[in-house]
Amino acid sequence: MKVVVLTGPESTGKSWLAAGLQQQFGGLRVDEYVRRFIELNPRDTCLADIPEIARGQLQWEDQARAQRPPLLILDTHLLSNMLWSQTLFGDCPAWLETELLARHYDLHLLLSPQQVEWTDDGQRCQPDLRERMDFFNATRNWLNQHRQPLQIIEGNWQERRDQAFSAVAGLLRT
């Protein structure tokens, strides 16, 4: 089983690419649990919600892993939960990083916020490119610090698609 994670700031094409990768290569896709949480809890999210959101994401991921698909595509993982918790609340439950590091990921596709427009979907909160770049840099720094395999995805929508498809095709050949 090969595990690919789409990660990075909001409004960079993660969900769109996850769906495209699944359509192109098959496998199993795990969506972003926090979107469901927000739909079910239409209020401002708080620090106390982070453990429930993280447990939900882990449950979805672990259920998918148990099926042992040849390709597992994660629209996100606990790193986003950790960074959003730090960004929004200045704190994060320590167990999130422990759980994240306990799992194996073959490739992180880190999407840049540059060269694509931010789109408001009612759940996003960082229209400022500088804030999204800070999130991108924090994601890249964490991945590099923990020696996680990553490829930066950038450019316009077609270029992003081409880069992501090429990266996953290469991973599947190994």
N, C-alpha and C positions, 0 to 999 in steps of 0.2 A: 504494500500500500504506500503510495506517495501522497504526502500532505502538503498542500499549497495554501498559503494564507495571503489574503489581500488586506493590506493595512495602510495606515496613513490618515491624513486629515479628512474631514467631511467634504462631500461634494467633489470628489476626485474620480469617481467612476468605479468604486469597489463593487457595489452590488451589480451594476451593469456588466462589468467584466466577469464577475463570478458566474452570472447566468450565461454569458457568452462562452466561457471556458467549459461549463458543463455541457452546453449544446454541442460544442466542437469535439470535446474529448470524452464525454460521458462522465461516469463517476457519480459521486454524491456531493451535494452542496448543502452547507450549513449556513443559514441566514444569521442576521444580527439580532440577538435576543432583545437588546435594549429597545429596539423599535416596537416590538410586541409589548414590552413592559410599559412603555410610554402610552401606547394605544389603550391599554387596560387601566392605566393610572393617569388620567389626564390632569396632571398637576405638575408643579415644579419638582423635579427630581432632587433628592438631597443625599448627603453622605450616607445616611442610614439605609438608603436603597441599594447602595453599591454591592453589598454581599448578595442580595437576592438576584440582582442583575448578573453578577459574575457566576453564581451557582446555576442560573438558568442557561447561560452561555456554555458553561462546562457540561451541563447535562445534555444539551443538544449535541455538542461536540463528541462527548463520550458515547452517546447512543449511535452516532454515525460511525465512529471508530469501531465499535463492536460489530458492525456489519462487514467490516474489512473490504471496502470497495477498492478497486485498483487505484482510483484517484479520489481523494477527499479534498474538496474545495471549501475553504473557510472564508466567508465574507468578512470575518473579523475574528479576533481571539482576545484573550485576557489582557494583552498589552494595551489595547484601546481602552478597556475598562480602567486599567491602572492609570493611564495618562489622562483620561477624562476626569477621573476622580481627583487627581492632583491639580489639574487645570481649574476645575470648577470649585473644588472644596479645600484645596491645599493639603489634602491628606488622602491616604489610601490604606485599606487593610493589608497588612504585610503578607497574609497567606495567598493573595492573588499572585504575587511573583513566584512564590514557592510552587504553586500549582502550575503556573505557566512553564517554569523551568523543568518540571517533572515530565513534560510531554515532548515528543519529538516532532519537529516540523522540517520538511525537506527544502522548502523554499518560501521566502516571504517576498511578495511583490509589493514594494513600497511605492505608493502613488504620490507623485508631486502635485501640489496645488497650483503650480504655475501653468500657464498656457490654456487653462480651462476656466470658465466662469463659475462662480459660486451660484448655486440655485437654492432658494428657500423652499423647503418642503414642509414647514411647520414644526420640524423637530431640530433643525440645524440652528447653530448659534454663533458661528464664526464667519461673518461676511468679510471681515478684514483679512486680506492676504497675509499681512504680517503675523497675525495670530495663527493662521493655518500653516505658515512656514515654521513658526515656533513648534507647532505640534509635529510637523514633518521631521524637523531636526531632532526633537526629543525621541521620536520613534526610531530614527536612524541611529542615534547615539546608543539607545538601549540595545538594539539589534547588534550593533558592532561590539559593544561592551561584552555582550554575552555570546559572541561568535556565532550568531545565527545567520544562516545563508540568506542572502537578500539580493534582489535586483531592483533598481530604481526604474520606475515606469513614468515616462513623462511625454510631453508633446501634446498634439491635438488628439481628438478621440480616435481617429484611425491609427495614428502612431501608437497610442496606448494599446489598442487592440492588437496590433501587429507585434509589439514587444512582448506583451503578456502571452500571446499564443506561441510565439517563438520560444519563450522561456519554458513554458509548460511542455511543449513538444520535446525540447532538449532534456528536460527532467525525465520524461517518460521513456526516452531512449536509453537512459542510464540504468 
